[in-house]
Protein backbone atom coordinates (compact mmCIF):
# COMPACT_ATOMS: atom_id res chain seq x y z
CA UNK A 1 0.00 0.00 0.00
CA UNK A 2 2.84 2.38 0.88
CA UNK A 3 4.59 1.53 -2.40
CA UNK A 4 1.39 2.35 -4.30
CA UNK A 5 1.09 5.71 -2.50
CA UNK A 6 4.72 6.53 -3.26
CA UNK A 7 4.31 5.67 -6.93
CA UNK A 8 1.15 7.78 -7.11
CA UNK A 9 2.93 10.74 -5.51
CA UNK A 10 5.86 10.42 -7.91
CA UNK A 11 3.51 10.28 -10.90
CA UNK A 12 1.63 13.39 -9.75
CA UNK A 13 4.85 15.32 -9.17
CA UNK A 14 6.20 14.31 -12.57
CA UNK A 15 2.99 15.40 -14.25
CA UNK A 16 3.15 18.82 -12.59
CA UNK A 17 6.84 19.24 -13.39
CA UNK A 18 6.72 18.10 -17.00
CA UNK A 19 3.26 19.39 -17.85
CA UNK A 20 4.40 23.00 -17.64
CA UNK A 21 6.43 22.62 -20.86
CA UNK A 22 3.99 20.41 -22.73
CA UNK A 23 2.73 22.00 -25.94
CA UNK A 24 -0.38 20.30 -27.34
CA UNK A 25 -0.45 19.30 -30.98
CA UNK A 26 -4.23 19.64 -31.09
CA UNK A 27 -6.86 21.59 -29.16
CA UNK A 28 -10.63 21.36 -29.22
CA UNK A 29 -12.83 24.17 -27.93
CA UNK A 30 -16.54 24.15 -27.19
CA UNK A 31 -18.70 26.63 -25.35
CA UNK A 32 -21.31 29.35 -25.17
CA UNK A 33 -21.18 32.22 -27.65
CA UNK A 34 -22.85 35.62 -27.86
CA UNK A 35 -23.20 37.51 -31.17
CA UNK A 36 -23.86 41.24 -31.31
CA UNK A 37 -24.94 42.32 -34.79
CA UNK A 38 -26.44 45.26 -36.64
CA UNK A 39 -30.18 45.35 -37.22
CA UNK A 40 -31.78 45.94 -40.62
CA UNK A 41 -33.07 49.53 -40.66
CA UNK A 42 -35.18 51.49 -43.16
CA UNK A 43 -31.96 52.91 -44.63
CA UNK A 44 -30.84 49.39 -45.59
CA UNK A 45 -33.66 49.12 -48.14
CA UNK A 46 -32.96 50.36 -51.65
CA UNK A 47 -36.64 50.13 -52.56
CA UNK A 48 -39.99 48.50 -51.83
CA UNK A 49 -41.92 47.78 -55.03
CA UNK A 50 -39.76 50.43 -56.68
CA UNK A 51 -40.34 53.08 -54.00
CA UNK A 52 -37.46 54.44 -51.94
CA UNK A 53 -37.71 54.42 -48.11
CA UNK A 54 -38.42 58.17 -48.21
CA UNK A 55 -41.25 57.68 -50.74
CA UNK A 56 -42.72 54.84 -48.67
CA UNK A 57 -42.76 57.08 -45.59
CA UNK A 58 -44.35 59.97 -47.52
CA UNK A 59 -47.01 57.63 -48.94
CA UNK A 60 -47.88 55.68 -45.77
CA UNK A 61 -47.03 58.19 -43.07
CA UNK A 62 -44.61 55.81 -41.30
CA UNK A 63 -41.24 54.19 -42.14
CA UNK A 64 -40.63 50.65 -43.35
CA UNK A 65 -39.28 49.81 -39.90
CA UNK A 66 -38.47 51.76 -36.75
CA UNK A 67 -35.82 49.25 -35.64
CA UNK A 68 -32.37 50.67 -34.90
CA UNK A 69 -29.13 49.70 -33.20
CA UNK A 70 -27.94 46.16 -32.62
CA UNK A 71 -29.48 42.81 -31.75
CA UNK A 72 -27.96 40.17 -29.46
CA UNK A 73 -28.25 36.46 -30.18
CA UNK A 74 -27.05 33.46 -28.21
CA UNK A 75 -25.58 30.18 -29.37
CA UNK A 76 -22.48 28.00 -29.47
CA UNK A 77 -18.93 28.06 -30.78
CA UNK A 78 -16.85 24.99 -31.67
CA UNK A 79 -13.28 24.96 -32.95
CA UNK A 80 -10.27 22.70 -33.50
CA UNK A 81 -6.66 23.87 -33.72
CA UNK A 82 -3.68 21.90 -35.00
CA UNK A 83 -0.25 23.30 -34.16
CA UNK A 84 2.56 23.04 -36.71
CA UNK A 85 5.14 24.73 -34.45
CA UNK A 86 5.17 25.67 -30.79
CA UNK A 87 2.37 28.20 -30.52
CA UNK A 88 1.52 28.54 -34.23
CA UNK A 89 -1.24 26.56 -35.86
CA UNK A 90 -4.42 26.62 -37.91
CA UNK A 91 -7.96 26.76 -36.54
CA UNK A 92 -11.24 25.61 -37.99
CA UNK A 93 -14.25 27.27 -36.35
CA UNK A 94 -18.00 26.67 -36.53
CA UNK A 95 -20.55 28.73 -34.61
CA UNK A 96 -24.32 29.16 -34.58
CA UNK A 97 -26.42 31.97 -33.08
CA UNK A 98 -30.19 32.20 -32.73
CA UNK A 99 -32.70 34.90 -31.80
CA UNK A 100 -36.49 35.17 -31.79
CA UNK A 101 -37.51 38.77 -31.30
CA UNK A 102 -40.44 41.16 -31.53
CA UNK A 103 -39.82 44.05 -33.93
CA UNK A 104 -41.87 46.55 -35.95
CA UNK A 105 -42.39 46.33 -39.71
CA UNK A 106 -44.76 48.61 -41.64
CA UNK A 107 -46.08 49.85 -38.29
CA UNK A 108 -47.16 46.30 -37.37
CA UNK A 109 -45.93 44.09 -34.50
CA UNK A 110 -43.69 41.53 -36.21
CA UNK A 111 -41.98 38.34 -35.08
CA UNK A 112 -38.39 37.99 -36.24
CA UNK A 113 -36.52 34.66 -36.28
CA UNK A 114 -32.79 35.12 -36.77
CA UNK A 115 -30.33 32.29 -37.54
CA UNK A 116 -26.62 32.78 -38.26
CA UNK A 117 -23.92 30.17 -38.86
CA UNK A 118 -20.22 30.96 -39.34
CA UNK A 119 -17.77 28.60 -41.09
CA UNK A 120 -14.24 29.95 -40.64
CA UNK A 121 -10.60 28.84 -40.87
CA UNK A 122 -7.24 30.55 -40.44
CA UNK A 123 -3.99 30.94 -38.47
CA UNK A 124 -3.76 31.16 -34.71
CA UNK A 125 -0.84 32.03 -32.46
CA UNK A 126 -0.94 31.03 -28.79
CA UNK A 127 1.69 32.03 -26.25
CA UNK A 128 2.54 28.91 -24.24
CA UNK A 129 4.63 29.65 -21.15
CA UNK A 130 5.32 28.39 -17.65
CA UNK A 131 2.33 30.18 -16.16
CA UNK A 132 -1.22 28.86 -16.13
CA UNK A 133 -2.48 31.59 -18.48
CA UNK A 134 -2.03 31.34 -22.27
CA UNK A 135 -3.23 34.27 -24.43
CA UNK A 136 -3.90 33.78 -28.14
CA UNK A 137 -4.68 35.81 -31.25
CA UNK A 138 -6.09 34.66 -34.58
CA UNK A 139 -7.46 35.72 -37.95
CA UNK A 140 -10.14 33.48 -39.47
CA UNK A 141 -11.78 33.67 -42.88
CA UNK A 142 -14.75 31.94 -44.43
CA UNK A 143 -18.48 32.41 -44.82
CA UNK A 144 -21.61 33.25 -42.90
CA UNK A 145 -24.96 31.66 -43.58
CA UNK A 146 -27.61 34.20 -42.57
CA UNK A 147 -31.37 33.69 -42.45
CA UNK A 148 -33.95 36.05 -41.00
CA UNK A 149 -37.69 35.46 -41.30
CA UNK A 150 -40.17 38.17 -40.32
CA UNK A 151 -43.90 37.48 -39.95
CA UNK A 152 -46.87 39.72 -39.18
CA UNK A 153 -50.54 40.01 -40.16
CA UNK A 154 -49.57 41.37 -43.57
CA UNK A 155 -47.08 38.79 -44.84
CA UNK A 156 -43.97 36.69 -44.25
CA UNK A 157 -40.58 37.53 -45.77
CA UNK A 158 -37.24 35.73 -45.54
CA UNK A 159 -33.87 37.36 -46.06
CA UNK A 160 -31.09 34.80 -46.50
CA UNK A 161 -27.59 34.72 -47.94
CA UNK A 162 -24.18 33.04 -47.67
CA UNK A 163 -21.37 35.58 -47.90
CA UNK A 164 -17.72 36.15 -47.05
CA UNK A 165 -16.99 36.77 -43.36
CA UNK A 166 -14.02 37.09 -41.01
CA UNK A 167 -13.21 36.75 -37.31
CA UNK A 168 -10.35 38.87 -35.98
CA UNK A 169 -9.46 38.74 -32.29
CA UNK A 170 -8.17 36.55 -29.51
CA UNK A 171 -8.64 35.47 -25.94
CA UNK A 172 -7.19 33.91 -22.82
CA UNK A 173 -7.06 30.28 -21.70
CA UNK A 174 -6.24 29.22 -18.12
CA UNK A 175 -4.93 25.75 -17.33
CA UNK A 176 -7.37 23.60 -15.34
CA UNK A 177 -5.53 20.30 -15.82
CA UNK A 178 -3.06 18.53 -18.05
CA UNK A 179 -5.65 17.97 -20.76
CA UNK A 180 -8.09 20.80 -20.10
CA UNK A 181 -8.11 24.61 -20.08
CA UNK A 182 -10.86 27.08 -19.28
CA UNK A 183 -11.34 29.74 -21.93
CA UNK A 184 -12.04 32.80 -19.80
CA UNK A 185 -12.90 34.89 -22.82
CA UNK A 186 -12.66 34.98 -26.59
CA UNK A 187 -13.50 38.33 -28.23
CA UNK A 188 -13.65 38.77 -32.00
CA UNK A 189 -14.68 41.35 -34.56
CA UNK A 190 -16.88 39.56 -37.13
CA UNK A 191 -17.49 41.62 -40.26
CA UNK A 192 -19.68 40.07 -42.96
CA UNK A 193 -19.76 41.38 -46.54
CA UNK A 194 -23.26 40.98 -47.96
CA UNK A 195 -24.23 41.95 -51.50
CA UNK A 196 -27.38 43.66 -52.73
CA UNK A 197 -30.26 41.19 -52.72
CA UNK A 198 -33.97 40.89 -53.45
CA UNK A 199 -36.60 39.45 -51.11
CA UNK A 200 -40.13 38.66 -52.26
CA UNK A 201 -42.71 38.42 -49.47
CA UNK A 202 -45.70 36.07 -49.45
CA UNK A 203 -48.00 38.97 -50.41
CA UNK A 204 -45.92 39.65 -53.54
CA UNK A 205 -44.19 42.80 -52.28
CA UNK A 206 -40.61 43.07 -53.58
CA UNK A 207 -37.87 44.33 -51.26
CA UNK A 208 -34.47 45.33 -52.62
CA UNK A 209 -31.94 45.39 -49.77
CA UNK A 210 -28.54 47.07 -49.85
CA UNK A 211 -25.37 45.09 -49.36
CA UNK A 212 -22.17 46.20 -47.72
CA UNK A 213 -20.13 45.43 -44.63
CA UNK A 214 -21.97 44.66 -41.43
CA UNK A 215 -19.93 45.07 -38.27
CA UNK A 216 -20.62 42.36 -35.70
CA UNK A 217 -18.89 41.11 -32.54
CA UNK A 218 -18.63 37.67 -30.98
CA UNK A 219 -17.81 36.76 -27.37
CA UNK A 220 -17.31 33.12 -26.35
CA UNK A 221 -16.42 31.19 -23.21
CA UNK A 222 -16.01 27.49 -22.60
CA UNK A 223 -13.65 24.53 -22.26
CA UNK A 224 -10.51 23.61 -24.23
CA UNK A 225 -9.51 19.95 -24.45
CA UNK A 226 -5.97 19.08 -25.51
C-alpha positions as CSV (number, residue, x, y, z in Angstrom):
1,X,0.0,0.0,0.0
2,X,2.8,2.4,0.9
3,X,4.6,1.5,-2.4
4,X,1.4,2.4,-4.3
5,X,1.1,5.7,-2.5
6,X,4.7,6.5,-3.3
7,X,4.3,5.7,-6.9
8,X,1.1,7.8,-7.1
9,X,2.9,10.7,-5.5
10,X,5.9,10.4,-7.9
11,X,3.5,10.3,-10.9
12,X,1.6,13.4,-9.8
13,X,4.9,15.3,-9.2
14,X,6.2,14.3,-12.6
15,X,3.0,15.4,-14.2
16,X,3.2,18.8,-12.6
17,X,6.8,19.2,-13.4
18,X,6.7,18.1,-17.0
19,X,3.3,19.4,-17.9
20,X,4.4,23.0,-17.6
21,X,6.4,22.6,-20.9
22,X,4.0,20.4,-22.7
23,X,2.7,22.0,-25.9
24,X,-0.4,20.3,-27.3
25,X,-0.5,19.3,-31.0
26,X,-4.2,19.6,-31.1
27,X,-6.9,21.6,-29.2
28,X,-10.6,21.4,-29.2
29,X,-12.8,24.2,-27.9
30,X,-16.5,24.1,-27.2
31,X,-18.7,26.6,-25.4
32,X,-21.3,29.4,-25.2
33,X,-21.2,32.2,-27.6
34,X,-22.9,35.6,-27.9
35,X,-23.2,37.5,-31.2
36,X,-23.9,41.2,-31.3
37,X,-24.9,42.3,-34.8
38,X,-26.4,45.3,-36.6
39,X,-30.2,45.3,-37.2
40,X,-31.8,45.9,-40.6
41,X,-33.1,49.5,-40.7
42,X,-35.2,51.5,-43.2
43,X,-32.0,52.9,-44.6
44,X,-30.8,49.4,-45.6
45,X,-33.7,49.1,-48.1
46,X,-33.0,50.4,-51.6
47,X,-36.6,50.1,-52.6
48,X,-40.0,48.5,-51.8
49,X,-41.9,47.8,-55.0
50,X,-39.8,50.4,-56.7
51,X,-40.3,53.1,-54.0
52,X,-37.5,54.4,-51.9
53,X,-37.7,54.4,-48.1
54,X,-38.4,58.2,-48.2
55,X,-41.2,57.7,-50.7
56,X,-42.7,54.8,-48.7
57,X,-42.8,57.1,-45.6
58,X,-44.3,60.0,-47.5
59,X,-47.0,57.6,-48.9
60,X,-47.9,55.7,-45.8
61,X,-47.0,58.2,-43.1
62,X,-44.6,55.8,-41.3
63,X,-41.2,54.2,-42.1
64,X,-40.6,50.6,-43.4
65,X,-39.3,49.8,-39.9
66,X,-38.5,51.8,-36.7
67,X,-35.8,49.3,-35.6
68,X,-32.4,50.7,-34.9
69,X,-29.1,49.7,-33.2
70,X,-27.9,46.2,-32.6
71,X,-29.5,42.8,-31.7
72,X,-28.0,40.2,-29.5
73,X,-28.2,36.5,-30.2
74,X,-27.0,33.5,-28.2
75,X,-25.6,30.2,-29.4
76,X,-22.5,28.0,-29.5
77,X,-18.9,28.1,-30.8
78,X,-16.8,25.0,-31.7
79,X,-13.3,25.0,-33.0
80,X,-10.3,22.7,-33.5
81,X,-6.7,23.9,-33.7
82,X,-3.7,21.9,-35.0
83,X,-0.2,23.3,-34.2
84,X,2.6,23.0,-36.7
85,X,5.1,24.7,-34.5
86,X,5.2,25.7,-30.8
87,X,2.4,28.2,-30.5
88,X,1.5,28.5,-34.2
89,X,-1.2,26.6,-35.9
90,X,-4.4,26.6,-37.9
91,X,-8.0,26.8,-36.5
92,X,-11.2,25.6,-38.0
93,X,-14.2,27.3,-36.3
94,X,-18.0,26.7,-36.5
95,X,-20.6,28.7,-34.6
96,X,-24.3,29.2,-34.6
97,X,-26.4,32.0,-33.1
98,X,-30.2,32.2,-32.7
99,X,-32.7,34.9,-31.8
100,X,-36.5,35.2,-31.8
101,X,-37.5,38.8,-31.3
102,X,-40.4,41.2,-31.5
103,X,-39.8,44.0,-33.9
104,X,-41.9,46.6,-35.9
105,X,-42.4,46.3,-39.7
106,X,-44.8,48.6,-41.6
107,X,-46.1,49.8,-38.3
108,X,-47.2,46.3,-37.4
109,X,-45.9,44.1,-34.5
110,X,-43.7,41.5,-36.2
111,X,-42.0,38.3,-35.1
112,X,-38.4,38.0,-36.2
113,X,-36.5,34.7,-36.3
114,X,-32.8,35.1,-36.8
115,X,-30.3,32.3,-37.5
116,X,-26.6,32.8,-38.3
117,X,-23.9,30.2,-38.9
118,X,-20.2,31.0,-39.3
119,X,-17.8,28.6,-41.1
120,X,-14.2,29.9,-40.6
121,X,-10.6,28.8,-40.9
122,X,-7.2,30.5,-40.4
123,X,-4.0,30.9,-38.5
124,X,-3.8,31.2,-34.7
125,X,-0.8,32.0,-32.5
126,X,-0.9,31.0,-28.8
127,X,1.7,32.0,-26.2
128,X,2.5,28.9,-24.2
129,X,4.6,29.6,-21.2
130,X,5.3,28.4,-17.6
131,X,2.3,30.2,-16.2
132,X,-1.2,28.9,-16.1
133,X,-2.5,31.6,-18.5
134,X,-2.0,31.3,-22.3
135,X,-3.2,34.3,-24.4
136,X,-3.9,33.8,-28.1
137,X,-4.7,35.8,-31.3
138,X,-6.1,34.7,-34.6
139,X,-7.5,35.7,-38.0
140,X,-10.1,33.5,-39.5
141,X,-11.8,33.7,-42.9
142,X,-14.8,31.9,-44.4
143,X,-18.5,32.4,-44.8
144,X,-21.6,33.3,-42.9
145,X,-25.0,31.7,-43.6
146,X,-27.6,34.2,-42.6
147,X,-31.4,33.7,-42.5
148,X,-33.9,36.1,-41.0
149,X,-37.7,35.5,-41.3
150,X,-40.2,38.2,-40.3
151,X,-43.9,37.5,-40.0
152,X,-46.9,39.7,-39.2
153,X,-50.5,40.0,-40.2
154,X,-49.6,41.4,-43.6
155,X,-47.1,38.8,-44.8
156,X,-44.0,36.7,-44.3
157,X,-40.6,37.5,-45.8
158,X,-37.2,35.7,-45.5
159,X,-33.9,37.4,-46.1
160,X,-31.1,34.8,-46.5
161,X,-27.6,34.7,-47.9
162,X,-24.2,33.0,-47.7
163,X,-21.4,35.6,-47.9
164,X,-17.7,36.2,-47.1
165,X,-17.0,36.8,-43.4
166,X,-14.0,37.1,-41.0
167,X,-13.2,36.8,-37.3
168,X,-10.3,38.9,-36.0
169,X,-9.5,38.7,-32.3
170,X,-8.2,36.6,-29.5
171,X,-8.6,35.5,-25.9
172,X,-7.2,33.9,-22.8
173,X,-7.1,30.3,-21.7
174,X,-6.2,29.2,-18.1
175,X,-4.9,25.8,-17.3
176,X,-7.4,23.6,-15.3
177,X,-5.5,20.3,-15.8
178,X,-3.1,18.5,-18.1
179,X,-5.6,18.0,-20.8
180,X,-8.1,20.8,-20.1
181,X,-8.1,24.6,-20.1
182,X,-10.9,27.1,-19.3
183,X,-11.3,29.7,-21.9
184,X,-12.0,32.8,-19.8
185,X,-12.9,34.9,-22.8
186,X,-12.7,35.0,-26.6
187,X,-13.5,38.3,-28.2
188,X,-13.6,38.8,-32.0
189,X,-14.7,41.4,-34.6
190,X,-16.9,39.6,-37.1
191,X,-17.5,41.6,-40.3
192,X,-19.7,40.1,-43.0
193,X,-19.8,41.4,-46.5
194,X,-23.3,41.0,-48.0
195,X,-24.2,42.0,-51.5
196,X,-27.4,43.7,-52.7
197,X,-30.3,41.2,-52.7
198,X,-34.0,40.9,-53.4
199,X,-36.6,39.4,-51.1
200,X,-40.1,38.7,-52.3
201,X,-42.7,38.4,-49.5
202,X,-45.7,36.1,-49.5
203,X,-48.0,39.0,-50.4
204,X,-45.9,39.7,-53.5
205,X,-44.2,42.8,-52.3
206,X,-40.6,43.1,-53.6
207,X,-37.9,44.3,-51.3
208,X,-34.5,45.3,-52.6
209,X,-31.9,45.4,-49.8
210,X,-28.5,47.1,-49.8
211,X,-25.4,45.1,-49.4
212,X,-22.2,46.2,-47.7
213,X,-20.1,45.4,-44.6
214,X,-22.0,44.7,-41.4
215,X,-19.9,45.1,-38.3
216,X,-20.6,42.4,-35.7
217,X,-18.9,41.1,-32.5
218,X,-18.6,37.7,-31.0
219,X,-17.8,36.8,-27.4
220,X,-17.3,33.1,-26.4
221,X,-16.4,31.2,-23.2
222,X,-16.0,27.5,-22.6
223,X,-13.6,24.5,-22.3
224,X,-10.5,23.6,-24.2
225,X,-9.5,19.9,-24.4
226,X,-6.0,19.1,-25.5
